[in-house]
């Protein structure tokens, strides 16, 4: 197979039909459930999954759950409602701020941030980022904490490991409470929780174990992000969702997935990954992607490193034999 700029183009109708057939069989035959529950955030992945579920089993058997909390942007709810209206499925809104407060999510996070910025309080916004070009010769991963004061003043500092780990551990309570909420609705309706993670997230570990990684089926976990966008176009997902920059939906100051985790734009990363998986020599991939051979080799190594480092997230619980 010749590697080209179009190597990850799909026949969207054929792919959608196959996924929908599998969703129908997995929910109805394999699990004996009556429908699907999908967490919808106004993002591209959850929107595509919800649209696929409607196509597979009908709008009347799909429930979309919106789960805002105090750090959420209003655009998420607006776009999620537009999606539901377009595809005709029922929705519920679950406000998670009180539950997260009770779990100590915000208190534990802010305590860690004050290790770096003692003045930080709940009037500030915050986010965590990494360098956004993993192909640079001297690039290495480190985490930068950014805070924004009420007057708009921005400060940035590199995070010590202890502060980073505590902020992430506290923030992961958001994904775990979302998973708990989805299963409440799934169990009361005898439905299946349908996961919304794509291949980039699932294989590189950009998900929370027993959080957004917790689901009964994962219909797009085999698709690269740029392929999810192709499905969105075919399915008729609202334009505002397709054009929205993918974010983490976790921090009070909005941060893109590229800034927080991947360190590359999706097209370059997905094409590099596909080339690596299919044994394309770095020199050949470099010519197609207008990169240097060294950059491709660094890209291959960086993707493989993330896959290897996050293997434990995809493992089932270990047992003693």
N, C-alpha and C positions, 0 to 999 in steps of 0.2 A: 504494500500500500504506500502510495506516495504521500509524504507529509506536505500539506499546503496550508495557506491561511484559512481555508474552508474545512479543515479536517474535522472540526467539531460541529459542523452544520448537520442538522437532523431533519428527517421527514417528520415534521411536528404532528401531523394528523396520525400517522402510523404509530408514533411513539405514544401519543395520547390514547389512542384506541387500546394499545397493549396494556398501558398502565391502568386504564379504567376497567378492563377485563379482569386484571389481577386484583384491583381494589374490591370489585364486586364478589369475586371468589373468596378472597381472604376474609372479608367481613361476613358474608353470608354463609359460605360453606365451611371454611376452616374454623372460624370463631363462633359461628351461630349467633351473631349479633344483629340488631335491628337497624343499625345506621351508624353514622360517623359523628364524632365531636372533634372540631378543629379550633385551635387557638388562632385567632386572626388579629394581626397587628397593623394591617395596612402596608405590610412589606410584600415583596415579590414572591417569596417562597410560600408563605402561608396562603397568599391569594391564589397561586397556581394550584396548591393542594386542595383548597376549598372548591375551586372550579372543577378540578378533576373528580372530586367526590360527587358533586352535583351531576356531572356528566355520567358517572358510573352508576349511581344508585338513586338519583332523583333528589331535587331540592328539599322535598318533604322529609327526607331521612338524614339531613345534614343540619347540625347545630354549630354556629360560629360563636365562639366565646371571646369577648373583648375583656382584657384584664389590665386596665390602666392603674397606675399608682402615681405618687406625687412627682416622680421624676419623668413621667411620660410626657411626650409632646402631644398637643391636641390634634395635630395632623393625623396621628395614628388612628384615633377613633373615627375621625371624619372619613378617611380613606376606607377603613374597614366597613363602615356603614354603606358607603358607595358600592363597595364590592358585593355586600349582601343584597342590596337592592337590585344590582345588575343581574345576579344569578338566582335571586328569589329564595334564599334560605333564611331560616330563623336565626336570630341572634339573642344573646343575653350579655349584659355588662356586669362584670364582677370587679368592684373597686377593692384593690389589694393593699392600700396604704395602711389601714388599721391592722391587718394581719401581719404585715411586714414590720410595723412598729412593735407589735407584741413579740415578734421573734428577735427584736433587737437589730434588725438589718441596718437601719440608718445610724443608730447609735454606735454600733460596732465599726461601721465604715468610717464615720466621722472621727472616731477615736484614733483610727489608724492614719487618717489624713493629717490630723493634728501632730503626728510625729514628724511630719515634713513641713507643714504650715501651721504653727500654733494658733494663728488668728482665725482659722477656718471655723465657720459656723453655718447654720442652716439658711443663711441669707446668700451664701455663695453657691456657685455652680462648680462642677468638677468633671474631669474625665481622665482616662489613662490612654496613652498612645505609645506606639513603637516607631522606629524609623521606617519610612514608607518606601524604601527601595532595597530589597534584600539582594539585589544583583550588584550593588556597589562593591568595589574591591575590599574596602575596609569596613563594610557593614557588619554589625553584630547586634543581636537583640538586647535592648535594655528598655526599661519602662520609664516613661516620663509622666509625672502627675501635673496636670494643669488645673488651676483654680481661677475662677472669675468672680471678682468682687461685685457688689450691687452697683457700683459706679462704672462698671465695665473694665476695670483694671485687671489685667491678666498676668499671672505669674506661673513659671514652669520650673520644676526641679526633677532631677533624676531620683527615682524612688529606691530606698533601701529595700532589700528583699522582704524583711519582716512586715513592713508597711504594705507592700504590694500584696503579699499573701493574705493579709487580713482584709484588705479592701475587696479582693476577689472573693474570699470566703463569705464575707458579709453580703456582697452583691449577688452571689450565687443563690442566696435565699429567695431572690425574686423568681428565678427560673424554677426552683423547686416548689414554691407555692403555686406558681402557674400550673405545674404538672398536677399537683394535688387537686387544684380546682377543676381541671379538665376531667380528672377521674371521678370526681363527685358527680358531674353531669353525665359522664359516660355510664356510671353504675346506676344512677336513678332512671336512665332511659334504656338500659341494656344495649348500649352502643359501644363502639370501639374508638379509642383515642388514636387519631391519625397524626403521625409526626410530620414536621415540615422541614426537616433538615435536608440540605442537598449534599452532594458528594464532597464538595470543598469543606463543608463544616464537619460532616460525619467522619471522613477519613483523616483529616488533619487535626481533629480534636477541638473544633470550635463549637463546643456544646458543653452543657453541664450534666454530668452523670446523675441519673435519677432526677434530672430537671427537664430541660427541653430535649434531652436525649431519651426520656422515658415515653414510650408510645407502644401501641399494639402493632402497628404497621408503619413502614417508612417508604412511601411510594416514590419519592424523588431522590433517595439517598444514593442512587447510582448515576445521577445526572450532574454534570458540571454546571456551575452557576450560569455560564453563558448559554447553556442549553435550556435552563429554566426560563430565561428571558425569551427564548424562541417559542417555548410552549405558551408563555403568557400572551405573546402576540397572536398565536393561533387561536387560543381559547377566548380571546376578547376581554382580557383583564383590563380594567380602566387605565387610560393613558397616564393619569397622575401617579398610579402605583408603579407602572413600568418605568417612568422617568425619575422616580424617587431614588435618591442615593441610599443604598443599603446601609443601615446603621445597626448598632448593638441593642438599642432600646433598653439600655441599662443605666446609663449615667445621666445626670441632670444637664450636663453640657453635651450636646449631641456629638457623637464620634462615629466615624464610618468604620465599617468592618475592615477596610484596608488599613486604616490608621491604628486600629486596636489589635489586630491579629495577623492578617495575611501579609502585609508589607508589600503588596503588589496589586496592580489593577487586575480585575478578574480575567480579562482576555489573555494578557500575557501569562498569568499564572496557570490558567487552565490549559493553554496551548503548550506551555513548558511541561506540565504534568502529563498531558496526553503523549507528548513526544517521548518523555522518559519511560512511560509505561509500555509504549509500543516499540522501544528499542531504537529510536531515531538517534543517530550519532549527533553529538553536540554541534559539530561543524555544520551539518545539514540544517538543524533546527535554527541555528544562528542566522543562516542566510534567509530563511523564510520569515523570521521574526525581527529581522533588522537589529540583531544583537551581536555582541562578540562571542566567540566560543567560550571564553572565560566566564562571561555573564551567564550563559546557558548552563555551564557546569556548576556555577554557584546556585543557580535556580534549581537544578536537579537535586543538589545536595541539601538545600534548604527545605524543599518539600519533603524529601525522604526523611530528614531529621525530625520534622514535625509529626509525620506519620508514625515513626518509630517511638518518639517520646510520648505519644498519647495513646499507645496501644492499650494501656490499662483501662482507659475510658470505655473501650469497646469490648472488654472482657466480661464474661459472666462471672458471678461470684465463684471464687475458688472453693473446692470441697476437698475433704480428706478422703482418700480412697482406701 
